[in-house]
Amino acid sequence: MDLLLKEEHHQVRETARKFADEVVAPRAREMDEKEEFPTDIVRQMGELGFLGLPYPEKYGGAGLDMLAYAIAVEEIARACGSTAITLAAHVSLGCGPVYEAGTEEQKLKFLVPMARGEAIGAFGLTEPNAGSDAAGTQTRAEHRDGHWRVNGSKIYITNGSVAKYITFTARTDASKGTKGISAFIMDTSTPGFRVGKREKKMG
Ligand SMILES: Cc1cc2nc3c(=O)[nH]c(=O)nc-3n(C[C@H](O)[C@H](O)[C@H](O)COP(=O)(O)OP(=O)(O)OC[C@H]3O[C@@H](n4cnc5c(N)ncnc54)[C@H](O)[C@@H]3O)c2cc1C
């Protein structure tokens, strides 16, 4: 007897497994070799509702739970690890902070398009000199003339080159140590945003 999974979880597994077998698996090797972002596959995952699976429908999500989301990631990962990471980074790192800590206005503006699959999300914490030691964050944000001016660089940001919205961390008050680091959401069309060199990750 299956005590944990409800009908909706079985449906998600069936849909994700079919999609993984028929669409993702045949392209997995090629995607890894070419190191290309699978825009069309991600778009299809959005159409299936995967890009907002665990978020409420009022925020553009599918209104399911974390178990359903984990099942979808598991099934996609069976076919292609990097496509699964793209999905997981978008849902957990891109949408997650906005859902957990964003204002209602931020949720409507940023989370809704991300959860609907209309915009890719990412989370930028890691820097060349701040990985495990996030307290070493050097990116700075200064409040000037009613705007925040940000200077710094991030590294290894999953979906960073294709994201429309990135939640990132920056130091707002050097005198406050770890308490002087805040999170910001930015639209990557903001002037000054630039994607750096692509890391060679395979082989
Ligand atoms: C596939 C992938 C996707 C990623 N996606 C993202 C993303 O979307 N957003 C993002 O912000 N970052 C992302 N990262 C970055 C990731 O979070 C960092 O790589 C991680 O935090 C480690 O930082 P680092 O690479 O600078 O290594 P370091 O922090 O320099 O660590 C190097 C080694 O030292 C060890 N070490 C570090 N500190 C200590 C300590 N105090 N005691 C003992 N051992 C220690 C570590 O375990 C590790 O083995 C991603 C990384 C990978 C590989």
The ligand as an ORCA input file, in Angstrom:
! r2SCAN-3c Opt
* xyz 0 1
  C      26.517     22.758    -10.441
  C      26.631     23.968     -9.547
  C      25.603     24.878     -9.525
  C      25.697     26.011     -8.701
  N      24.670     26.910     -8.710
  C      24.750     28.005     -7.940
  C      23.706     28.980     -7.949
  O      22.698     28.843     -8.651
  N      23.841     30.073     -7.170
  C      24.935     30.271     -6.374
  O      24.984     31.284     -5.686
  N      25.950     29.372     -6.349
  C      25.881     28.254     -7.111
  N      26.903     27.336     -7.105
  C      28.072     27.600     -6.300
  C      28.128     26.758     -5.030
  O      27.128     27.164     -4.131
  C      29.548     26.933     -4.488
  O      30.403     26.271     -5.394
  C      29.690     26.383     -3.108
  O      29.057     27.250     -2.192
  C      31.159     26.202     -2.728
  O      31.859     27.386     -2.900
  P      33.264     27.405     -3.668
  O      33.076     26.745     -4.995
  O      33.790     28.802     -3.632
  O      34.210     26.458     -2.819
  P      34.912     26.802     -1.434
  O      33.957     27.486     -0.522
  O      36.201     27.502     -1.732
  O      35.203     25.354     -0.895
  C      36.246     24.550     -1.443
  C      36.396     23.324     -0.581
  O      36.715     23.688      0.780
  C      35.765     23.122      1.678
  N      35.495     24.082      2.743
  C      35.070     25.348      2.599
  N      34.932     25.944      3.788
  C      35.272     25.022      4.715
  C      35.335     25.034      6.141
  N      35.030     26.114      6.849
  N      35.712     23.892      6.758
  C      36.037     22.790      6.054
  N      36.000     22.728      4.709
  C      35.630     23.818      4.048
  C      34.528     22.848      0.852
  O      33.761     21.775      1.392
  C      35.131     22.466     -0.491
  O      35.509     21.110     -0.510
  C      26.836     26.208     -7.894
  C      27.869     25.275     -7.912
  C      27.773     24.171     -8.729
  C      28.911     23.176     -8.724
*
